[in-house]
């Protein structure tokens, strides 16, 4: 359920972001191959979730697959991640006046990977992550490793192969601090969701 809800909410949010960006930008926000590589890296991180620790409360009663619950989760959390994508777009366009397609695509590529992997720790538990609920060490390790890879790829031959470019250090705060801000807002959203639907994962 963690994997399914994470995938549907983040993928739904990214689809909305791509549609919005494609309307307002004179170029693609990411190329198809970049989206595929980004999704592959993020999925590698999610593949460690079967090893994850499960909160004791979640195991107190049997669970069933609920399509309505999945829909509610996707429609609630998906637009939140999309909103932060739009914040990144706005910063790049309005603050940095960035018009270079390759640089724009590279920043969003790295940002999306870091944001999704960090956001995974917020969504994997109804509690406060890192404090009240700790993930399995394999989940932590894969998240850190893949986030680093997502930032490094643009500086490699493989990044060049898929159309990414090395980016200036002035853009790094977007890749690092916007995902952290997303996590704080997602924590608030989580409380609202649990209060409204009396469930989380």
Backbone as JSON Lines, residues from 0, in Angstrom:
{"i":0,"aa":"X","n":[0.82,-1.21,0.0],"ca":[0.0,0.0,0.0],"c":[0.86,1.26,0.0]}
{"i":1,"aa":"X","n":[1.98,1.21,0.71],"ca":[2.89,2.36,0.68],"c":[3.35,2.62,-0.75]}
{"i":2,"aa":"X","n":[3.79,1.57,-1.41],"ca":[4.3,1.69,-2.78],"c":[3.22,2.21,-3.72]}
{"i":3,"aa":"X","n":[2.04,1.64,-3.64],"ca":[0.96,2.01,-4.56],"c":[0.53,3.46,-4.34]}
{"i":4,"aa":"X","n":[0.34,3.85,-3.09],"ca":[-0.11,5.21,-2.82],"c":[0.97,6.25,-3.14]}
{"i":5,"aa":"X","n":[2.22,5.9,-2.86],"ca":[3.32,6.79,-3.22],"c":[3.38,6.98,-4.73]}
{"i":6,"aa":"X","n":[3.32,5.88,-5.46],"ca":[3.45,5.94,-6.91],"c":[2.31,6.73,-7.55]}
{"i":7,"aa":"X","n":[1.09,6.43,-7.15],"ca":[-0.05,7.1,-7.77],"c":[-0.07,8.59,-7.45]}
{"i":8,"aa":"X","n":[0.23,8.96,-6.22],"ca":[0.16,10.38,-5.85],"c":[1.26,11.19,-6.52]}
{"i":9,"aa":"X","n":[2.5,10.69,-6.48],"ca":[3.6,11.44,-7.1],"c":[3.48,11.46,-8.62]}
{"i":10,"aa":"X","n":[3.08,10.33,-9.22],"ca":[2.94,10.28,-10.67],"c":[1.8,11.17,-11.15]}
{"i":11,"aa":"X","n":[0.7,11.17,-10.41],"ca":[-0.42,12.05,-10.75],"c":[0.02,13.52,-10.67]}
{"i":12,"aa":"X","n":[0.73,13.86,-9.6],"ca":[1.21,15.23,-9.44],"c":[2.15,15.63,-10.56]}
{"i":13,"aa":"X","n":[3.02,14.7,-10.97],"ca":[3.98,15.03,-12.03],"c":[3.3,15.19,-13.38]}
{"i":14,"aa":"X","n":[2.28,14.38,-13.64],"ca":[1.53,14.52,-14.89],"c":[0.87,15.9,-14.96]}
{"i":15,"aa":"X","n":[0.26,16.32,-13.84],"ca":[-0.35,17.65,-13.79],"c":[0.7,18.73,-14.02]}
{"i":16,"aa":"X","n":[1.87,18.57,-13.4],"ca":[2.95,19.54,-13.55],"c":[3.43,19.64,-15.0]}
{"i":17,"aa":"X","n":[3.58,18.49,-15.65],"ca":[4.04,18.47,-17.04],"c":[3.03,19.15,-17.95]}
{"i":18,"aa":"X","n":[1.76,18.91,-17.7],"ca":[0.71,19.54,-18.52],"c":[0.75,21.06,-18.35]}
{"i":19,"aa":"X","n":[0.81,21.51,-17.1],"ca":[0.84,22.96,-16.84],"c":[2.08,23.59,-17.44]}
{"i":20,"aa":"X","n":[3.24,22.95,-17.22],"ca":[4.5,23.48,-17.72],"c":[4.52,23.51,-19.25]}
{"i":21,"aa":"X","n":[3.93,22.5,-19.87],"ca":[3.92,22.44,-21.34],"c":[3.09,23.58,-21.93]}
{"i":22,"aa":"X","n":[2.13,24.06,-21.17],"ca":[1.3,25.17,-21.64],"c":[2.02,26.51,-21.51]}
{"i":23,"aa":"X","n":[2.75,26.7,-20.4],"ca":[3.35,28.02,-20.13],"c":[4.79,28.16,-20.62]}
{"i":24,"aa":"X","n":[5.45,27.02,-20.9],"ca":[6.85,27.08,-21.32],"c":[6.98,26.96,-22.84]}
{"i":25,"aa":"X","n":[7.99,27.6,-23.43],"ca":[8.21,27.48,-24.88],"c":[8.98,26.21,-25.25]}
{"i":26,"aa":"X","n":[9.25,25.36,-24.24],"ca":[9.96,24.1,-24.47],"c":[9.42,23.05,-23.5]}
{"i":27,"aa":"X","n":[9.76,21.79,-23.74],"ca":[9.32,20.73,-22.85],"c":[10.01,20.87,-21.49]}
{"i":28,"aa":"X","n":[9.27,20.75,-20.38],"ca":[9.9,20.84,-19.06],"c":[10.89,19.7,-18.81]}
{"i":29,"aa":"X","n":[10.62,18.56,-19.42],"ca":[11.54,17.42,-19.42],"c":[11.27,16.61,-20.67]}
{"i":30,"aa":"X","n":[12.3,16.02,-21.21],"ca":[12.11,15.17,-22.39],"c":[11.62,13.79,-21.93]}
{"i":31,"aa":"X","n":[11.02,13.02,-22.83],"ca":[10.53,11.69,-22.45],"c":[11.61,10.81,-21.82]}
{"i":32,"aa":"X","n":[12.82,10.82,-22.38],"ca":[13.89,9.96,-21.83],"c":[14.29,10.44,-20.44]}
{"i":33,"aa":"X","n":[14.28,11.74,-20.21],"ca":[14.61,12.26,-18.87],"c":[13.55,11.84,-17.86]}
{"i":34,"aa":"X","n":[12.29,11.89,-18.26],"ca":[11.21,11.47,-17.36],"c":[11.32,9.98,-17.03]}
{"i":35,"aa":"X","n":[11.7,9.19,-18.03],"ca":[11.83,7.75,-17.81],"c":[12.98,7.43,-16.85]}
{"i":36,"aa":"X","n":[14.11,8.1,-17.05],"ca":[15.26,7.87,-16.16],"c":[14.94,8.33,-14.74]}
{"i":37,"aa":"X","n":[14.31,9.49,-14.64],"ca":[13.91,10.02,-13.33],"c":[13.0,9.04,-12.62]}
{"i":38,"aa":"X","n":[11.97,8.54,-13.35],"ca":[11.04,7.59,-12.76],"c":[11.7,6.29,-12.36]}
{"i":39,"aa":"X","n":[12.68,5.86,-13.16],"ca":[13.41,4.62,-12.86],"c":[14.21,4.76,-11.57]}
{"i":40,"aa":"X","n":[14.89,5.88,-11.41],"ca":[15.68,6.11,-10.19],"c":[14.78,6.15,-8.96]}
{"i":41,"aa":"X","n":[13.66,6.85,-9.09],"ca":[12.73,6.95,-7.96],"c":[12.14,5.58,-7.63]}
{"i":42,"aa":"X","n":[11.83,4.8,-8.69],"ca":[11.27,3.46,-8.46],"c":[12.27,2.54,-7.76]}
{"i":43,"aa":"X","n":[13.55,2.69,-8.07],"ca":[14.57,1.91,-7.36],"c":[14.5,2.18,-5.86]}
{"i":44,"aa":"X","n":[14.26,3.46,-5.5],"ca":[14.1,3.81,-4.09],"c":[12.88,3.18,-3.47]}
{"i":45,"aa":"X","n":[11.78,3.16,-4.22],"ca":[10.54,2.58,-3.72],"c":[10.62,1.06,-3.59]}
{"i":46,"aa":"X","n":[11.48,0.44,-4.38],"ca":[11.59,-1.02,-4.34],"c":[12.15,-1.53,-3.01]}
{"i":47,"aa":"X","n":[12.67,-0.63,-2.19],"ca":[13.15,-1.04,-0.86],"c":[12.02,-1.05,0.17]}
{"i":48,"aa":"X","n":[10.85,-0.55,-0.2],"ca":[9.74,-0.45,0.76],"c":[9.26,-1.8,1.31]}
{"i":49,"aa":"X","n":[9.36,-2.91,0.55],"ca":[8.99,-4.2,1.16],"c":[9.82,-4.56,2.39]}
{"i":50,"aa":"X","n":[11.0,-3.96,2.5],"ca":[11.84,-4.2,3.67],"c":[11.56,-3.22,4.81]}
{"i":51,"aa":"X","n":[10.67,-2.26,4.55],"ca":[10.47,-1.16,5.5],"c":[9.81,-1.63,6.79]}
{"i":52,"aa":"X","n":[10.06,-0.88,7.87],"ca":[9.39,-1.12,9.14],"c":[7.94,-0.65,9.02]}
{"i":53,"aa":"X","n":[7.05,-1.34,9.73],"ca":[5.63,-0.98,9.71],"c":[5.22,-0.57,11.12]}
{"i":54,"aa":"X","n":[4.51,0.55,11.24],"ca":[4.06,1.02,12.55],"c":[3.15,-0.01,13.19]}
{"i":55,"aa":"X","n":[3.3,-0.21,14.5],"ca":[2.53,-1.24,15.23],"c":[1.02,-1.06,15.07]}
{"i":56,"aa":"X","n":[0.55,0.18,15.08],"ca":[-0.89,0.44,15.0],"c":[-1.5,-0.07,13.7]}
{"i":57,"aa":"X","n":[-0.67,-0.04,12.64],"ca":[-1.16,-0.45,11.33],"c":[-1.45,-1.95,11.27]}
{"i":58,"aa":"X","n":[-0.82,-2.71,12.18],"ca":[-0.94,-4.16,12.15],"c":[-2.01,-4.69,13.11]}
{"i":59,"aa":"X","n":[-2.74,-3.8,13.76],"ca":[-3.7,-4.23,14.77],"c":[-4.96,-4.87,14.19]}
{"i":60,"aa":"X","n":[-5.28,-4.54,12.94],"ca":[-6.46,-5.12,12.31],"c":[-6.17,-5.41,10.83]}
{"i":61,"aa":"X","n":[-6.89,-6.36,10.24],"ca":[-6.66,-6.71,8.83],"c":[-6.95,-5.51,7.91]}
{"i":62,"aa":"X","n":[-6.23,-5.43,6.82],"ca":[-6.42,-4.35,5.85],"c":[-6.86,-4.93,4.52]}
{"i":63,"aa":"X","n":[-7.7,-4.18,3.82],"ca":[-8.13,-4.58,2.49],"c":[-7.77,-3.48,1.49]}
{"i":64,"aa":"X","n":[-7.64,-3.88,0.22],"ca":[-7.34,-2.9,-0.82],"c":[-8.59,-2.08,-1.1]}
{"i":65,"aa":"X","n":[-8.5,-0.77,-0.96],"ca":[-9.66,0.11,-1.09],"c":[-9.4,1.14,-2.19]}
{"i":66,"aa":"X","n":[-10.11,0.99,-3.29],"ca":[-9.92,1.9,-4.43],"c":[-10.29,3.33,-4.07]}
{"i":67,"aa":"X","n":[-11.35,3.51,-3.29],"ca":[-11.79,4.85,-2.89],"c":[-10.71,5.54,-2.06]}
{"i":68,"aa":"X","n":[-10.1,4.79,-1.16],"ca":[-9.02,5.32,-0.33],"c":[-7.84,5.74,-1.2]}
{"i":69,"aa":"X","n":[-7.52,4.91,-2.2],"ca":[-6.42,5.22,-3.12],"c":[-6.72,6.5,-3.9]}
{"i":70,"aa":"X","n":[-7.96,6.62,-4.37],"ca":[-8.36,7.81,-5.13],"c":[-8.26,9.06,-4.27]}
{"i":71,"aa":"X","n":[-8.79,8.96,-3.03],"ca":[-8.73,10.12,-2.13],"c":[-7.29,10.55,-1.88]}
{"i":72,"aa":"X","n":[-6.42,9.58,-1.66],"ca":[-5.01,9.87,-1.38],"c":[-4.35,10.53,-2.58]}
{"i":73,"aa":"X","n":[-4.59,9.96,-3.76],"ca":[-3.98,10.48,-4.98],"c":[-4.43,11.92,-5.26]}
{"i":74,"aa":"X","n":[-5.72,12.17,-5.12],"ca":[-6.26,13.5,-5.41],"c":[-5.92,14.53,-4.34]}
{"i":75,"aa":"X","n":[-5.53,14.06,-3.16],"ca":[-5.16,14.97,-2.07],"c":[-3.68,15.31,-2.11]}
{"i":76,"aa":"X","n":[-2.83,14.27,-2.19],"ca":[-1.39,14.49,-2.12],"c":[-0.77,14.81,-3.47]}
{"i":77,"aa":"X","n":[-1.35,14.3,-4.54],"ca":[-0.81,14.57,-5.88],"c":[-0.71,16.06,-6.21]}
{"i":78,"aa":"X","n":[-1.81,16.8,-6.07],"ca":[-1.76,18.24,-6.36],"c":[-0.79,19.01,-5.45]}
{"i":79,"aa":"X","n":[-0.54,18.5,-4.25],"ca":[0.42,19.17,-3.36],"c":[1.82,19.11,-3.95]}
{"i":80,"aa":"X","n":[2.23,17.94,-4.43],"ca":[3.56,17.84,-5.05],"c":[3.61,18.65,-6.33]}
{"i":81,"aa":"X","n":[2.5,18.69,-7.04],"ca":[2.43,19.5,-8.26],"c":[2.58,20.99,-7.95]}
{"i":82,"aa":"X","n":[2.01,21.42,-6.84],"ca":[2.1,22.83,-6.43],"c":[3.56,23.23,-6.2]}
{"i":83,"aa":"X","n":[4.34,22.32,-5.65],"ca":[5.76,22.63,-5.41],"c":[6.56,22.6,-6.71]}
{"i":84,"aa":"X","n":[6.13,21.77,-7.66],"ca":[6.75,21.82,-8.99],"c":[6.54,23.2,-9.6]}
{"i":85,"aa":"X","n":[5.34,23.71,-9.46],"ca":[5.01,25.03,-10.01],"c":[5.81,26.13,-9.3]}
{"i":86,"aa":"X","n":[6.05,25.95,-8.0],"ca":[6.9,26.91,-7.27],"c":[8.3,26.92,-7.88]}
{"i":87,"aa":"X","n":[8.82,25.73,-8.19],"ca":[10.15,25.63,-8.81],"c":[10.14,26.3,-10.18]}
{"i":88,"aa":"X","n":[9.11,26.03,-10.98],"ca":[8.99,26.68,-12.28],"c":[9.01,28.2,-12.13]}
{"i":89,"aa":"X","n":[8.23,28.69,-11.17],"ca":[8.1,30.13,-10.97],"c":[9.43,30.77,-10.56]}
{"i":90,"aa":"X","n":[10.15,30.1,-9.67],"ca":[11.45,30.61,-9.24],"c":[12.41,30.7,-10.43]}
{"i":91,"aa":"X","n":[12.43,29.64,-11.24],"ca":[13.35,29.62,-12.38],"c":[13.0,30.67,-13.43]}
{"i":92,"aa":"X","n":[11.71,30.85,-13.64],"ca":[11.28,31.78,-14.68],"c":[11.27,33.23,-14.22]}
{"i":93,"aa":"X","n":[10.78,33.48,-13.01],"ca":[10.57,34.85,-12.54],"c":[11.75,35.42,-11.75]}
{"i":94,"aa":"X","n":[12.44,34.55,-11.0],"ca":[13.57,35.03,-10.19],"c":[14.87,34.95,-10.99]}
{"i":95,"aa":"X","n":[15.14,33.78,-11.55],"ca":[16.39,33.59,-12.3],"c":[16.28,33.96,-13.78]}
{"i":96,"aa":"X","n":[15.03,34.19,-14.25],"ca":[14.81,34.55,-15.66],"c":[15.43,33.49,-16.58]}
{"i":97,"aa":"X","n":[15.32,32.25,-16.21],"ca":[15.97,31.16,-16.93],"c":[15.17,30.82,-18.19]}
{"i":98,"aa":"X","n":[15.86,30.83,-19.33],"ca":[15.21,30.54,-20.6],"c":[15.89,29.39,-21.35]}
{"i":99,"aa":"X","n":[16.96,28.87,-20.78],"ca":[17.68,27.77,-21.42],"c":[16.99,26.45,-21.1]}
{"i":100,"aa":"X","n":[16.53,25.76,-22.14],"ca":[15.74,24.54,-21.94],"c":[16.53,23.45,-21.22]}
{"i":101,"aa":"X","n":[17.77,23.23,-21.62],"ca":[18.57,22.14,-21.02],"c":[18.81,22.37,-19.54]}
{"i":102,"aa":"X","n":[19.12,23.61,-19.15],"ca":[19.36,23.92,-17.74],"c":[18.07,23.75,-16.94]}
{"i":103,"aa":"X","n":[16.97,24.24,-17.49],"ca":[15.66,24.11,-16.83],"c":[15.32,22.64,-16.61]}
{"i":104,"aa":"X","n":[15.47,21.83,-17.66],"ca":[15.16,20.4,-17.57],"c":[16.04,19.7,-16.55]}
{"i":105,"aa":"X","n":[17.3,20.09,-16.51],"ca":[18.25,19.47,-15.57],"c":[17.88,19.77,-14.13]}
{"i":106,"aa":"X","n":[17.53,21.02,-13.85],"ca":[17.16,21.41,-12.49],"c":[15.91,20.65,-12.05]}
{"i":107,"aa":"X","n":[14.92,20.59,-12.93],"ca":[13.69,19.89,-12.56],"c":[13.94,18.4,-12.42]}
{"i":108,"aa":"X","n":[14.81,17.83,-13.24],"ca":[15.16,16.42,-13.15],"c":[15.72,16.1,-11.76]}
{"i":109,"aa":"X","n":[16.75,16.84,-11.35],"ca":[17.39,16.58,-10.05],"c":[16.45,16.92,-8.9]}
{"i":110,"aa":"X","n":[15.73,18.03,-9.01],"ca":[14.78,18.42,-7.97],"c":[13.72,17.34,-7.75]}
{"i":111,"aa":"X","n":[13.16,16.83,-8.85],"ca":[12.08,15.84,-8.74],"c":[12.54,14.58,-8.03]}
{"i":112,"aa":"X","n":[13.75,14.12,-8.34],"ca":[14.27,12.91,-7.7],"c":[14.47,13.13,-6.21]}
{"i":113,"aa":"X","n":[15.12,14.24,-5.85],"ca":[15.36,14.54,-4.42],"c":[14.04,14.73,-3.68]}
{"i":114,"aa":"X","n":[13.12,15.47,-4.3],"ca":[11.83,15.75,-3.66],"c":[11.02,14.48,-3.44]}
{"i":115,"aa":"X","n":[10.95,13.62,-4.44],"ca":[10.18,12.39,-4.31],"c":[10.77,11.42,-3.29]}
{"i":116,"aa":"X","n":[12.1,11.32,-3.29],"ca":[12.75,10.41,-2.33],"c":[12.63,10.9,-0.9]}
{"i":117,"aa":"X","n":[12.71,12.22,-0.72],"ca":[12.53,12.79,0.62],"c":[11.07,12.71,1.04]}
{"i":118,"aa":"X","n":[10.18,13.01,0.09],"ca":[8.75,12.94,0.37],"c":[8.28,11.54,0.71]}
{"i":119,"aa":"X","n":[8.97,10.53,0.19],"ca":[8.63,9.15,0.49],"c":[8.66,8.88,1.99]}
{"i":120,"aa":"X","n":[9.57,9.53,2.7],"ca":[9.69,9.31,4.14],"c":[8.56,9.98,4.92]}
{"i":121,"aa":"X","n":[7.99,11.03,4.34],"ca":[6.83,11.67,4.97],"c":[5.6,10.8,4.79]}
{"i":122,"aa":"X","n":[5.47,10.22,3.61],"ca":[4.25,9.48,3.27],"c":[4.26,8.05,3.81]}
{"i":123,"aa":"X","n":[5.43,7.47,4.05],"ca":[5.51,6.06,4.44],"c":[4.93,5.77,5.82]}
{"i":124,"aa":"X","n":[4.65,6.8,6.61],"ca":[4.11,6.61,7.96],"c":[3.13,7.73,8.31]}
{"i":125,"aa":"X","n":[2.18,7.42,9.16],"ca":[1.24,8.44,9.62],"c":[1.86,9.27,10.75]}
{"i":126,"aa":"X","n":[3.0,8.81,11.25],"ca":[3.68,9.5,12.35],"c":[4.68,10.53,11.81]}
{"i":127,"aa":"X","n":[5.43,11.13,12.73],"ca":[6.48,12.06,12.32],"c":[7.72,11.23,11.95]}
{"i":128,"aa":"X","n":[8.12,11.27,10.69],"ca":[9.27,10.46,10.28],"c":[10.56,10.93,10.93]}
{"i":129,"aa":"X","n":[11.49,10.02,11.05],"ca":[12.81,10.26,11.64],"c":[12.77,10.46,13.16]}
{"i":130,"aa":"X","n":[11.57,10.72,13.7],"ca":[11.44,10.95,15.15],"c":[10.55,9.88,15.79]}
{"i":131,"aa":"X","n":[9.29,9.81,15.33],"ca":[8.36,8.83,15.89],"c":[8.38,7.5,15.14]}
{"i":132,"aa":"X","n":[8.83,7.53,13.89],"ca":[8.85,6.32,13.08],"c":[10.07,6.33,12.17]}
{"i":133,"aa":"X","n":[10.9,5.32,12.32],"ca":[12.11,5.22,11.5],"c":[11.94,4.16,10.41]}
{"i":134,"aa":"X","n":[12.42,4.49,9.21],"ca":[12.39,3.53,8.11],"c":[13.48,2.48,8.32]}
{"i":135,"aa":"X","n":[13.38,1.41,7.56],"ca":[14.43,0.39,7.56],"c":[15.71,1.02,7.02]}
{"i":136,"aa":"X","n":[16.86,0.56,7.49],"ca":[18.14,1.15,7.07],"c":[18.35,1.05,5.56]}
{"i":137,"aa":"X","n":[17.75,0.03,4.93],"ca":[17.88,-0.11,3.48],"c":[17.13,1.0,2.76]}
{"i":138,"aa":"X","n":[15.99,1.42,3.32],"ca":[15.21,2.52,2.75],"c":[15.99,3.82,2.88]}
{"i":139,"aa":"X","n":[16.59,4.04,4.04],"ca":[17.42,5.24,4.24],"c":[18.59,5.25,3.26]}
{"i":140,"aa":"X","n":[19.27,4.11,3.17],"ca":[20.47,4.02,2.33],"c":[20.13,4.3,0.86]}
{"i":141,"aa":"X","n":[19.06,3.67,0.36],"ca":[18.7,3.85,-1.05],"c":[18.26,5.28,-1.33]}
{"i":142,"aa":"X","n":[17.56,5.89,-0.39],"ca":[17.1,7.27,-0.57],"c":[18.28,8.23,-0.69]}
{"i":143,"aa":"X","n":[19.23,8.08,0.21],"ca":[20.41,8.96,0.2],"c":[21.24,8.73,-1.06]}
{"i":144,"aa":"X","n":[21.49,7.45,-1.38],"ca":[22.32,7.12,-2.54],"c":[21.69,7.62,-3.84]}
{"i":145,"aa":"X","n":[20.4,7.37,-4.02],"ca":[19.73,7.76,-5.26],"c":[19.56,9.27,-5.39]}
{"i":146,"aa":"X","n":[19.37,9.95,-4.26],"ca":[19.3,11.41,-4.29],"c":[20.63,12.0,-4.75]}
{"i":147,"aa":"X","n":[21.72,11.44,-4.24],"ca":[23.06,11.88,-4.66],"c":[23.27,11.6,-6.14]}
{"i":148,"aa":"X","n":[22.86,10.41,-6.58],"ca":[22.98,10.06,-8.01],"c":[22.17,11.03,-8.86]}
{"i":149,"aa":"X","n":[20.96,11.39,-8.4],"ca":[20.11,12.31,-9.15],"c":[20.73,13.68,-9.32]}
{"i":150,"aa":"X","n":[21.54,14.1,-8.37],"ca":[22.22,15.39,-8.44],"c":[23.49,15.3,-9.29]}
{"i":151,"aa":"X","n":[24.14,14.14,-9.25],"ca":[25.42,13.97,-9.94],"c":[25.25,13.67,-11.44]}
{"i":152,"aa":"X","n":[24.19,12.95,-11.81],"ca":[24.01,12.52,-13.2],"c":[24.24,13.63,-14.24]}
{"i":153,"aa":"X","n":[23.7,14.86,-14.02],"ca":[23.91,15.89,-15.04],"c":[25.38,16.21,-15.32]}
{"i":154,"aa":"X","n":[26.27,15.85,-14.42],"ca":[27.69,16.14,-14.59],"c":[28.45,14.97,-15.23]}
{"i":155,"aa":"X","n":[27.73,13.94,-15.65],"ca":[28.36,12.74,-16.21],"c":[28.07,12.6,-17.71]}
{"i":156,"aa":"X","n":[28.75,11.66,-18.33],"ca":[28.53,11.39,-19.76],"c":[27.12,10.9,-20.0]}
{"i":157,"aa":"X","n":[26.57,10.15,-19.01],"ca":[25.2,9.65,-19.17],"c":[24.2,10.81,-19.16]}
{"i":158,"aa":"X","n":[24.45,11.78,-18.28],"ca":[23.58,12.95,-18.24],"c":[23.59,13.67,-19.58]}
{"i":159,"aa":"X","n":[24.78,13.83,-20.15],"ca":[24.9,14.48,-21.46],"c":[24.15,13.68,-22.51]}
{"i":160,"aa":"X","n":[24.21,12.35,-22.41],"ca":[23.55,11.47,-23.37],"c":[22.03,11.69,-23.4]}
{"i":161,"aa":"X","n":[21.44,11.98,-22.23],"ca":[19.98,12.16,-22.17],"c":[19.58,13.64,-22.17]}
{"i":162,"aa":"X","n":[20.53,14.5,-22.48],"ca":[20.21,15.91,-22.67],"c":[20.33,16.8,-21.45]}
{"i":163,"aa":"X","n":[20.94,16.28,-20.37],"ca":[21.14,17.08,-19.17],"c":[22.48,17.82,-19.27]}
{"i":164,"aa":"X","n":[22.6,18.89,-18.5],"ca":[23.83,19.69,-18.52],"c":[24.28,19.99,-17.09]}
{"i":165,"aa":"X","n":[25.58,20.2,-16.88],"ca":[26.05,20.63,-15.54],"c":[25.41,21.97,-15.19]}
{"i":166,"aa":"X","n":[24.97,22.11,-13.95],"ca":[24.3,23.36,-13.56],"c":[25.15,24.13,-12.55]}
{"i":167,"aa":"X","n":[24.94,25.43,-12.55],"ca":[25.67,26.32,-11.64],"c":[25.22,26.08,-10.2]}
{"i":168,"aa":"X","n":[26.13,26.29,-9.27],"ca":[25.83,26.04,-7.85],"c":[24.71,26.93,-7.31]}
{"i":169,"aa":"X","n":[24.42,28.06,-7.97],"ca":[23.37,28.96,-7.47],"c":[21.99,28.3,-7.53]}
{"i":170,"aa":"X","n":[21.86,27.25,-8.35],"ca":[20.57,26.56,-8.45],"c":[20.41,25.44,-7.42]}
{"i":171,"aa":"X","n":[21.49,25.09,-6.75],"ca":[21.44,23.97,-5.8],"c":[20.45,24.17,-4.65]}
{"i":172,"aa":"X","n":[20.29,25.4,-4.11],"ca":[19.3,25.57,-3.05],"c":[17.88,25.16,-3.46]}
{"i":173,"aa":"X","n":[17.56,25.32,-4.75],"ca":[16.24,24.89,-5.23],"c":[16.12,23.38,-5.09]}
{"i":174,"aa":"X","n":[17.16,22.67,-5.47],"ca":[17.15,21.21,-5.44],"c":[17.16,20.67,-4.01]}
{"i":175,"aa":"X","n":[17.72,21.42,-3.08],"ca":[17.86,20.94,-1.7],"c":[16.76,21.48,-0.78]}
{"i":176,"aa":"X","n":[16.54,22.8,-0.81],"ca":[15.68,23.41,0.2],"c":[14.19,23.38,-0.14]}
{"i":177,"aa":"X","n":[13.84,23.42,-1.43],"ca":[12.41,23.32,-1.79],"c":[11.85,21.95,-1.39]}
{"i":178,"aa":"X","n":[12.56,20.83,-1.61],"ca":[12.06,19.54,-1.11],"c":[11.89,19.51,0.42]}
{"i":179,"aa":"X","n":[12.79,20.17,1.14],"ca":[12.66,20.22,2.6],"c":[11.41,21.0,2.99]}
{"i":180,"aa":"X","n":[11.15,22.11,2.28],"ca":[9.94,22.89,2.53],"c":[8.71,22.05,2.21]}
{"i":181,"aa":"X","n":[8.78,21.29,1.12],"ca":[7.67,20.41,0.75],"c":[7.35,19.44,1.89]}
{"i":182,"aa":"X","n":[8.38,18.89,2.52],"ca":[8.18,17.93,3.6],"c":[7.43,18.54,4.78]}
{"i":183,"aa":"X","n":[7.78,19.77,5.13],"ca":[7.09,20.44,6.23],"c":[5.61,20.67,5.89]}
{"i":184,"aa":"X","n":[5.34,21.11,4.67],"ca":[3.95,21.34,4.26],"c":[3.21,20.01,4.15]}
{"i":185,"aa":"X","n":[3.9,18.98,3.66],"ca":[3.28,17.66,3.55],"c":[2.91,17.1,4.92]}
{"i":186,"aa":"X","n":[3.7,17.42,5.94],"ca":[3.37,16.99,7.3],"c":[2.06,17.62,7.76]}
{"i":187,"aa":"X","n":[1.86,18.89,7.43],"ca":[0.61,19.57,7.78],"c":[-0.54,18.97,6.99]}
{"i":188,"aa":"X","n":[-0.31,18.73,5.7],"ca":[-1.34,18.12,4.85],"c":[-1.71,16.73,5.36]}
{"i":189,"aa":"X","n":[-0.73,16.0,5.86],"ca":[-0.98,14.66,6.4],"c":[-1.92,14.72,7.6]}
{"i":190,"aa":"X","n":[-1.7,15.67,8.47],"ca":[-2.58,15.83,9.64],"c":[-4.0,16.13,9.2]}
{"i":191,"aa":"X","n":[-4.15,17.0,8.2],"ca":[-5.48,17.37,7.68],"c":[-6.16,16.15,7.07]}
{"i":192,"aa":"X","n":[-5.39,15.39,6.28],"ca":[-5.94,14.2,5.62],"c":[-6.41,13.17,6.64]}
{"i":193,"aa":"X","n":[-5.58,12.91,7.64],"ca":[-5.93,11.92,8.67],"c":[-7.17,12.36,9.44]}
{"i":194,"aa":"X","n":[-7.26,13.66,9.72],"ca":[-8.44,14.17,10.42],"c":[-9.7,14.03,9.57]}
{"i":195,"aa":"X","n":[-9.55,14.19,8.27],"ca":[-10.71,14.14,7.37],"c":[-11.14,12.71,7.07]}
{"i":196,"aa":"X","n":[-10.17,11.82,6.83],"ca":[-10.51,10.47,6.38],"c":[-10.24,9.38,7.44]}
{"i":197,"aa":"X","n":[-9.66,9.77,8.56],"ca":[-9.38,8.82,9.65],"c":[-8.51,7.65,9.2]}
{"i":198,"aa":"X","n":[-7.6,7.92,8.28],"ca":[-6.66,6.92,7.8],"c":[-5.49,7.61,7.14]}
{"i":199,"aa":"X","n":[-4.47,6.85,6.82],"ca":[-3.34,7.38,6.06],"c":[-2.97,6.35,5.0]}
{"i":200,"aa":"X","n":[-2.0,5.5,5.26],"ca":[-1.64,4.47,4.28],"c":[-2.57,3.27,4.41]}
